[in-house]
Amino acid sequence: MPQHLSANEARILGVLIEKAKTTPDAYPLTVNSLTAGCNQKTSRDPVMSLSESEIQSSLEELRSRTLIMESYGASGRVLRYAHNFAKVFDLPAASVDLLAIMMLRGPQTASELRANTERLHRFADASSVEAFLEELAERDSGAMVIKLPRQPGAREQRWAHLLCGMPTADSNSAVSAAMPVAPPSDLESRVERLELEVAELRAALARQNRE
């Protein structure tokens, strides 16, 4: 497997993969929209607070590894970014979506992943999720996920991605394992869309002020 991603790079890729499915009309994303997506308070673990300069620096690194693509979109004025994750790693869409949710929300059980991936890919059941995860764990080019030891009192083991290296002890904490995970609501979807629209409006105002 290629060199590991930084936490910031993983968050950016996760957001690009997520937004390509959940807000296709706003995709590819501008830096403003991408920053808003990375710093969302919902559907993120951990919650991050990245600056645009940090986003730009990580985008440059991802671009050098062909993991993202740049374009100017229909307007031809604002630079936008799209992921190239599936092509670089030669993965089916379902596997890409599972990795994205792990990049965005940390280690999760197969049942949690099935619920949290609902808007990106609909899995028939937790067993089908497990099948894709096992394929990712047994790749000839190197494992991309790992099944974590069962937590005390937990019924299911959680899975973590290996894109940033081996998960730390914190990511395997009993506290996060005990937190209930609910499928995203329509309200959450509307909030995400509004966050992107606000970021776009701010970018437009900034351009007008410069002109």
Secondary structure, DSSP 8 states (H G I E B T S, - for coil): ------HHHHHHHHHHHHHHHH-GGG-SB-HHHHHHHHT-SSS-SS-----HHHHHHHHHHHHHTTSEEEE-TTTTSS-EEEE-HHHHHT--HHHHHHHHHHHHH-SEEHHHHHHHTTTT---SSHHHHHHHHHHHHT-TT--SEEE----TT-SS-EEEE-TTSS--TGGG-HHHHHS------HHHHHHHHHHHHHHHHHHHHHHHHH-
